[in-house]
Amino acid sequence: MKKLFALAATVVLGGALLLSGCGSDKTASAGGDQKQVTLTIGASPVPHAEILEQVKPILAKEGINLKVIEFTDYVKPNMALNDKELDANFFQHVPYMEKFAKEHNENLASAGSVHVEPMGVYSSKIKDLKELPDGAKVAIPNDPTNGGRALLLLQKAGLISLKDPKNITATKEDVVDNKKNLQFVELEAAQLPRSLDDVTVAVINTNFALEANLNPLKDALALEDKDSPYANIVAVRSGDQDRPEIKKLMAALQSPEVKKFIEDKYKGAILPAF
């Protein structure tokens, strides 16, 4: 567990939650004759942790005590999962997971899709992308898949063209047409909302937009199509998809109750992917 404590600076809910261990740990139920399995999952605060809170009562009835550890970055949840400090995590889409796993020699897999968060273009300086001035600073995520995703959205908005118009891992070096001479500023995805005072526009993942009180449906100057392929998944170590606890977790996350929660709470800014 030593590596876990190294994560403490970025864990919003204390790492102490993991001291009881991951999936194999059990505690006696109130009845004294039934064992309860502890399942520990890492998640981004919004909306992932909020959604997970909805399934705690469902899983409790199945004998599973769900513990949620909140992370504020896109790196440590996968490292903790690979190091068996977590049973699963919930914050990413498949393109990001596959690229991360390849680069870090990890063996991760998707246990299933839960929701889609359309990426959007936001600004505190302009009200319409037609007002975007020449040489404007445009902030995008600095991780490969979300950076490419942001560039694809800017291309869709007619601001740039890419060498390969469908390349999800495109970088600013792949921009072949940039009539407005946009200056791309690459930042950690979590920092993008705070960059709005320093750039003209920023391309922000919906979870971070919501944390910054930005409404994708009202505030975004451009938004991904609602049929975006970037569904957010529950990631596990390869082979753990068949663990009974993980199967019960996915059944709860893909339940009618969770679908209604997503639709009612996020009102179209986040969409069920099941």
N, C-alpha and C positions, 0 to 999 in steps of 0.2 A: 504493500500500500504506500510505499514511500513516494512513488511517482504521483499518486493522487494529491498529496499535500503540496506538490509543486504547482498544482492547478489552482490552488486556493485563491490566488489573486484574481482569477477570472471567473471563479464560480460564484454565482449570486447567492445560491443557497449552499450553506457550508458543506465542505467535504466530509464533515463528521457523519453525514448521512450514510456514507459508504462504509463506515467502520464495521457495520454488521455484515458486510460482504455482499456479493452478488448472488444471482439466482439460486445457488445451492443452499443458502442459509434458510433455516426454518425456525419458526417460533410457534409455541402452542397456542391454539385458539382459545377463546373464552370458554368453550365447552370442555377443553382439556383433552379431548380425544381426537382432534383433527389438527394436522400440521398446516401451517401457513407458510407459503414460499414468498421470499422477498425478491422482487424484481426491480433492479435499479436502472433507470434510463436517463441519459443526458439530453437536454433540450434547450433550444433558444427560448427566451422568456415569452415572446409574443410571436405567433399565436400558439406555438407548439406546447409550451407548458400549460397554457390555459386549456387547451384541448385535452391534455393528459389528465388534468384535474377532474374532467368530466367522467373519465372512465374509472377513477379510483373506486367508487361505490360498486360499479359493475364487477370489477375484478375482485373486490373484497368478498363478494358472494361466491366467487370461484376459488377462494382460498389463496388469493394472491395479494400481497401487500406491495403496492406500487410506490416506489420512492423516486422522486424527480429531482435531478440536479440541474440547475440552470447554468448555461455557459453563454458568454457574450462574444465568442469568436467562432470561426469555422474550422479551426485546426485541432484544438485540444479535445473536442468530443470524439473525434475519430481515433486520436492517439490513445485516449483512455479506454475506448472500446477495444482496440487492438490489444492493449495491455491487460485486458480482463478486469479493468476497474469499473466497467459498466457492462450491463447485459445487452443494452441496445442504445441507440441514440435516434433522435428525431429532430432534424433541422435542415436536411439537405435533399437535393434531387439526385437522380441516378448519374447524369453526366459528371457532376462534381465528385460523387463518391467514387466512380470508376477511375477518374483521373487521379484523385488523391491516393487511392489504394495502389495504383500502379507506381506513382512517384515515390511512395513510402514503403513499398513492398509489403502491403497489408492485404489480407484476404477477407474482404467485406462483401456483404450481399444485401439485397433488399428483401425485407420480409413482407412488403406491400405498400401501396400508395394510400395516402390519407387526404391530402388537399392540394390545391394549386394556388400559388400566390403570384398574380401577375406583376411583373416588374414595371415600374413607371418612371417617367421623367418629371422632375420637380424643380421649382424655382421660387426664390423669394424676390426676384428682381423683374421677371417678365410674366405676363399673363397668357402669352401665346407663343408658340415656337416660331411664328412668322416674325416676331420681334427680336429674335436671336441675332445679335450684332456680329459683324466680322471679327474674327480673332477671339471669340468668346471662350471662356474656360468651361470645360465640361468634365465633371467628376464621374468616374466609373469605378466599379469594383476592381481590385488588383489581383483577385484570384482568377485563374485562367477561364473556367467555364462561365462564371458570372460576368467576367469582363467581356467575353465573346458574346454572351447573351445581351449585354447592354449595347454593344456595337450593332448587333442585329436589330435591336429596337430603334436605334438612331437611324439605321438604314431604312427601316420600315417607315419612319417619319419623314424620309426624304432628305435627311441632312448629310448623309455620306453614302458612299458605295464601297463594298468590300471586294477584294480579289475573288474570293469564293463567297457568294451571297448566302450560302447555307452553312458556313463553317461556324460551329458553336464554340470553337476555341480560338476564334480570330483575335488578333491583338491590334493595337493601333498601327503597327507596321503593315497590317494587311489592308489599311484604308487606301483606296486608289483614287477616290474622288472626294474632295473636301473643299467644296467651293467657298465655304465661309471661313476657311482656315481655322477651324476649331482647334483649341489647344486641350488635349486630353490630360487630365490629372488623375492618376491612379491611386486609390486609397483603399484601406480595409473597408469591407462592406459596412461594418458597424459604425464607421466614422462618417459615412456619407451624409446623413442628415445634418450633422454639425458643420459640414462644409458649405452649406447653402449661403452663408454670409460671405464666403470667399470666392465662390464660383458663380457663373451665370445660371447653369443648370446642373443637376446631379441625377444620375440614373440609380434608383434605390430599390432594393428588394422590399417587398411589401411588409415583411415582419419588422424591419427597421423603420420603415415609414410609419407604421402604426404606433411603434414605441415613441416616435417623435410627434405624435398627434397629427399626422398627415393622413388624410382620407384619400385613398387611391381613386375612388370614383369621382370625387369633387376637386381634388388638388392636383392630380397628375395632368401634365400637359400632353402626354402620350402614354399609352398603356398597352401592354401585351394583349394579344387576343385571349379570350377566355378558354380557348382550346389549346393553350400552351402545353407543350409536352413536358414541361419541367415540374411534374408533380412531386410534392414533398413526400418522402418515404420514411419508414422506420428501418434503420440499418442495423445489421447484426453481424457477428463473425460468421463466415461462410460455414454452413452446416447447422447453425442454430435456428434456421427458419422452421425446423421441424420440432423444436423443443415445445412441449405442451404449454408452458407458460407464455411463450412468444405467440403461439397460435391463438391463445385466449386473449392476449393483448390486442392482436390484429382484429379478432372478431369484435372486441369491444370498440376499437377505434373506427371500425367500418359498420357500426350499428346504426339503426334509424335514429337513436337518441343523439348520437354525435353528429350525424348529418343535419338534424334539426338545429342543434346548437350552433354549428358553423353557419348555417343559412340565417338564423335569427340574429346572432351576435355580430357577424361581419358584413351582413347585408350586401353580398356580392363582391366585396373587396377580396374575400377568400372564398374559394369554391370547393365543395366536396369532390374528390377524385375517385369515388367508388359508387 
